[in-house]
Amino acid sequence: TILEQTKARVKKLGPGKHDPGQIGPLLSRYNQEIQACYEQALAADPKLGGTVVLNLDADQNGAIPGASTDPKAGMAGLPQVAGCVAERARAWKLPKKDNGTAPASSTRITLTYRLAARKP
C-alpha cells in the first residue's frame, strides 16, 4: 500500500514547471542587455532595425544551457545583435521549477524583440 501511494504521488508531481508569473517579470529585467546589444550594432549602422527571436531552453534549476536566435548569429547587422543576445542569455538565471521530479526536463521559452532605431 505504501509503495502504491508513493508511486501515485510521483505521477502527480511529473516533470514540474517554471511559473510563468515569475518568469515574465524576471525576463523583462534583461531588456537592458538586449538594448545594449542593439545599440552596439547601431554604432556601425544607424538605420539598423528588425526582429530578433530568442529561443531559450531553461533546465530544472533555472539555468539556460541553450539559446538560439533567428536570425542566426553573425558578424554584422541583426545577426550581430542576435549573437550578442544569445551569448548574454546563456548567463541568465531563472527560478527553479516547482514540484519537479525529472531533472532532465527543460522549459522552452520564445521571446521576440522588435528593434527600431530611435528617430531624432
Secondary structure by P-SEA (a helix, b strand, c coil): caaaaaaaaaaaaccccccaaaaaaaaaaaaaaaaaaaaaaaaacccbbbbbbbbbbbcccccccccccccccccccaaaaaaaaaaaaaacccccccccccccbbbbbbbbbbcccccc
